[in-house]
Amino acid sequence: MHADVFAALGDETRLGLIVRLSDGGPASIARLSEGTGMTRQAVTKHLNVLRHARLARHRRQGRETLWDVAPEGFEAARAFIDLVSRQWDARLETLRQFVED
């Protein structure tokens, strides 16, 4: 799961879509494609990658599909980064103790 998250965020276009969704709230594919030079199909493809990584979600509202950020996906990614950070802190502390002894 974590590899999907970081692969999805590693793409500049998808990262830009997350930023737009974070700033403006739920948005349609038409709105997300405005001013990007991308087709709606291309935006949809990127949004589906984000959905698969559990970073974005969608819901139907009338005739439109609205997309927004899925906070739980980011919380899981942050928890993973925090775990790795704690592991590195512990390793660095072990190294510091070794060097000082």
JORA-V947071 format. One record per backbone hydrogen bond with DSSP energy under -0.5 kcal/mol. NH is the residue of the N-H (numbers start at 1). CO is the residue of the C=O. E is the energy in kcal/mol with one decimal. If there is no record, write none. Layout:
BEGIN
NH;CO;E + NH;CO;E
END
This chain:
BEGIN
5;1;-1.8 + 6;2;-2.5 + 7;3;-2.4 + 8;4;-2.4 + 9;5;-2.3 + 10;6;-1.1 + 11;8;-1.0 + 12;10;-0.5 + 15;11;-2.6 + 16;12;-2.2 + 17;13;-2.0 + 18;14;-2.2 + 19;15;-2.2 + 20;16;-2.4 + 21;17;-2.6 + 22;18;-2.4 + 23;19;-2.1 + 24;20;-2.2 + 25;21;-1.6 + 27;67;-2.4 + 29;65;-0.6 + 32;28;-2.5 + 33;29;-1.9 + 34;30;-0.9 + 36;33;-1.8 + 37;33;-0.6 + 43;39;-2.2 + 44;40;-2.6 + 45;41;-2.1 + 46;42;-2.1 + 47;43;-2.7 + 48;44;-2.3 + 49;45;-1.5 + 50;46;-2.1 + 51;47;-2.5 + 52;48;-2.4 + 53;49;-1.7 + 54;51;-1.5 + 55;50;-3.1 + 56;50;-0.9 + 57;68;-2.5 + 59;66;-2.0 + 61;64;-3.1 + 64;61;-1.9 + 66;59;-3.1 + 66;64;-0.6 + 67;27;-3.0 + 68;57;-2.3 + 70;55;-2.5 + 71;69;-0.8 + 73;70;-1.4 + 74;70;-0.9 + 75;71;-2.3 + 76;72;-2.0 + 77;73;-1.8 + 78;74;-2.6 + 79;75;-2.3 + 80;76;-1.9 + 81;77;-2.4 + 82;78;-2.7 + 83;79;-2.1 + 84;80;-2.4 + 85;81;-2.5 + 86;82;-2.4 + 87;83;-2.1 + 88;84;-2.3 + 89;85;-2.5 + 90;86;-2.3 + 91;87;-2.2 + 92;88;-2.8 + 93;89;-2.2 + 94;90;-2.2 + 95;91;-2.3 + 96;92;-2.6 + 97;93;-2.5 + 98;94;-2.1 + 99;95;-2.6 + 100;96;-2.3 + 101;97;-1.6
END
